[in-house]
């Protein structure tokens, strides 16, 4: 019931939405291991936006953001997540950083590149950047309370 009210308020423009462009369909599908398979999650007949919504809803529950909701859509080959509620600003800050780190890791794995000290240096620099962005998001969240 609460999700319907939040969705209605979101559509009416009363509750601000925090939109995040997740990227092109193929890149997002690789990051979210779509389509679902029986190696990790037994096959469930879902679209890519439905699959991402399941993952993001689980993240919202895990992080304890009651009242926060997400709607995922795909238009013109790009996937977008729209967050609303008290945790929306936190996800707007943190999610792009985590997706960037995941995309770089996926690219490195697919290309089988990177070895030695230079690769380790790049890995630590990326991790440090993600931690800083996440810490900044937490700082903004704490400042808004």
N, C-alpha and C positions, 0 to 999 in steps of 0.2 A: 504494500500500500504506500509506504513512504517513498519507494522508487517512482511510483506513478505520480505522486505529488511533486517530487523533485523534477521529474521529467517535464511535467506540465509547466512548472515555474521556469525551468530552463528554456523551454520553447517560447514562453511568453516574454522572456528577457528579464525576468525578475531576479533570478539567481545567475550570477555570472559564470560562464563556462570557460574553462582553461583548455584550449585546443592545442594538441601536439601533433605535428606531422611526423608520422613514424617512418615514412619513406615510400619508395616504389614497391609494388606488390611482390615482385620476385625477391628483393632484398629482405623484406619483412617476413615473407614465408620462410626463408632460410633461417632467420634469427629465431623464429617461433616454432621451428621444426614442423612446418605444415607441408603436406597433409599429415594428420595424425596416423600413427601406425601401431602395430602390435608389439614392436620392440620396446617402446617406452610407454605409450598409452594406447590401449587397444582401440581399434578404429571406431571413431565416432563420426557420423555424417554431419560435419559442421563446415561452414564457410570460414575463410581466413578471419574476417572480423569477429565471428562468433568464437573462434578459438582464442584469439587475442583477448576478447572480453572475459573468457573463463580465467585466463592467466592473471589479468589485471584485477578482476574481482577477488581472486584468491590473495593477491598481494595486498589489496586494500584491507581485507579481513585480517590478514597476518599482521599488518602494521597497526591495527586497532583504530582505523579511521571510520567509525560509525557515522553514518550520514553522508559519506562520500560515495559518489557513484560515477560510473564511466559508461559512455556509449562509444562504440567503435564503428566506423563506417569506411567505405572505400568508394572513391570517386575519381574518375579519369586515371585509373591505375595507381593511385596513391592511397595509402591507408592513414586514417586520422583517428586519434583518440580524444574524446571530449570529456574532461573531468569536471564535476561540480560538487560542491559541498566543502566542508572545512579542510579537507586534506588536498584539495585541488591544486593549490599553489605549490605545495611541497612536491607533488608529482610533476608539475610543469617544470620545476627546476631540476629534479633528480633523474627523471626517466630519460631525457635526451642524453645525459652523460652516461648512464648505464648502457643505453642502446649503442652509443658511439664506441664504447669499450668492447661491447659484444660484437659489433660489426668489424672492428679491427682484428679481434681475435679470430673471427670466422674467416676473414680474408687471409690472415696469416696461415690458418690451418688449410684452407683450400689451395693456396698458392705454394704451400710448403716452403715458405721463405723464412729467413731469419735464423741465424745461429751465431753463437759466440757472444762476445762482450757487447757489441753494438746492439744486438737483439735484446739482450738483458737490459741495457740502458733505456731503449725505447719502451720496453714493457714497464719498467719502473716509472718512467716519466708519464706514461698513459695512466697508470694506476694512481699516481700522485695527483694528476689532473682530475680524475674522477672523484677521488676523495675530497679534494678541495671544493669541487662543485657541489658535492653532497653536503659537506660541512656548511657551505654558504647557504644552501637551501634550508638546512636545519636552523641556522642563525636567523634567516628571514622568518621562518615559522615561529621561532621563539619570540622574535620582535613583534610579531603580529598578535601574540596572545595577550 
